[in-house]
Amino acid sequence: MTSILYVGIGGIFGAILRYEISRHIKENREIVIPIETFIINVLGAFLLNFLSSPKINVDLSYDVKLFLTIGFLGAFTTYSTFSHETVDLIKNKKYFHAFIYMSLTIIFGLIGGILGYYVGFYLGNLI
């Protein structure tokens, strides 16, 4: 039962942070591509892989892992919003924007994940 609470509490914080970041960026955005979801998903990929790197992962308790990875980052990142925004771009005949958004999200998500893993690996060696 406590595992569910860790995931739920992490999810609350992740969802709130995602909402606040999205709201703030949308208020100041003038470009067509939904950059807020892009930033959130790339940052989430970095953080998840950072936390999953062997040197960092071994130092975290199971409950902290549940809170941070499944709870917080699970609610913080969002594939469904990414796909919805891509479909909206396509429906609005912004095919080039949709292609750029999809491509950059996938490429930078992978780069963020790789960087997160190696930053965690090397920082873990310093600790």
RAVENFEN-V131052 format. One record per residue. N is the residue number from 1. RES is the residue in three letters. SS is DSSP state (A for helix, B for strand, O for the rest). PSI is psi in whole degrees, 0 to 359 (999 if undefined). Layout:
[[N | RES | SS | PSI] [N | RES | SS | PSI]]
This chain:
[[1 | MET | O | 323] [2 | THR | A | 330] [3 | SER | A | 319] [4 | ILE | A | 321] [5 | LEU | A | 318] [6 | TYR | A | 315] [7 | VAL | A | 315] [8 | GLY | A | 315] [9 | ILE | A | 318] [10 | GLY | A | 319] [11 | GLY | A | 321] [12 | ILE | A | 310] [13 | PHE | A | 320] [14 | GLY | A | 317] [15 | ALA | A | 319] [16 | ILE | A | 316] [17 | LEU | A | 317] [18 | ARG | A | 315] [19 | TYR | A | 314] [20 | GLU | A | 318] [21 | ILE | A | 314] [22 | SER | A | 314] [23 | ARG | A | 314] [24 | HIS | A | 316] [25 | ILE | A | 320] [26 | LYS | A | 323] [27 | GLU | A | 333] [28 | ASN | O | 13] [29 | ARG | O | 137] [30 | GLU | O | 6] [31 | ILE | O | 162] [32 | VAL | O | 320] [33 | ILE | O | 133] [34 | PRO | O | 81] [35 | ILE | A | 333] [36 | GLU | A | 317] [37 | THR | A | 322] [38 | PHE | A | 309] [39 | ILE | A | 314] [40 | ILE | A | 315] [41 | ASN | A | 322] [42 | VAL | A | 316] [43 | LEU | A | 318] [44 | GLY | A | 320] [45 | ALA | A | 318] [46 | PHE | A | 309] [47 | LEU | A | 318] [48 | LEU | A | 317] [49 | ASN | A | 329] [50 | PHE | A | 311] [51 | LEU | A | 336] [52 | SER | A | 353] [53 | SER | O | 146] [54 | PRO | A | 320] [55 | LYS | A | 326] [56 | ILE | A | 315] [57 | ASN | A | 321] [58 | VAL | O | 334] [59 | ASP | O | 353] [60 | LEU | O | 138] [61 | SER | O | 161] [62 | TYR | A | 317] [63 | ASP | A | 321] [64 | VAL | A | 320] [65 | LYS | A | 316] [66 | LEU | A | 313] [67 | PHE | A | 311] [68 | LEU | A | 315] [69 | THR | A | 300] [70 | ILE | A | 316] [71 | GLY | A | 286] [72 | PHE | A | 302] [73 | LEU | A | 330] [74 | GLY | A | 322] [75 | ALA | A | 333] [76 | PHE | A | 313] [77 | THR | O | 161] [78 | THR | O | 106] [79 | TYR | A | 324] [80 | SER | A | 320] [81 | THR | A | 319] [82 | PHE | A | 312] [83 | SER | A | 322] [84 | HIS | A | 316] [85 | GLU | A | 325] [86 | THR | A | 316] [87 | VAL | A | 320] [88 | ASP | A | 318] [89 | LEU | A | 318] [90 | ILE | A | 316] [91 | LYS | A | 326] [92 | ASN | O | 14] [93 | LYS | O | 32] [94 | LYS | O | 63] [95 | TYR | A | 317] [96 | PHE | A | 316] [97 | HIS | A | 320] [98 | ALA | A | 316] [99 | PHE | A | 314] [100 | ILE | A | 315] [101 | TYR | A | 312] [102 | MET | A | 312] [103 | SER | A | 312] [104 | LEU | A | 323] [105 | THR | A | 315] [106 | ILE | A | 311] [107 | ILE | A | 309] [108 | PHE | A | 333] [109 | GLY | A | 317] [110 | LEU | A | 318] [111 | ILE | A | 316] [112 | GLY | A | 319] [113 | GLY | A | 316] [114 | ILE | A | 315] [115 | LEU | A | 317] [116 | GLY | A | 316] [117 | TYR | A | 311] [118 | TYR | A | 326] [119 | VAL | A | 315] [120 | GLY | A | 319] [121 | PHE | A | 312] [122 | TYR | A | 323] [123 | LEU | A | 323] [124 | GLY | A | 327] [125 | ASN | A | 332] [126 | LEU | A | 338] [127 | ILE | O | 999]]
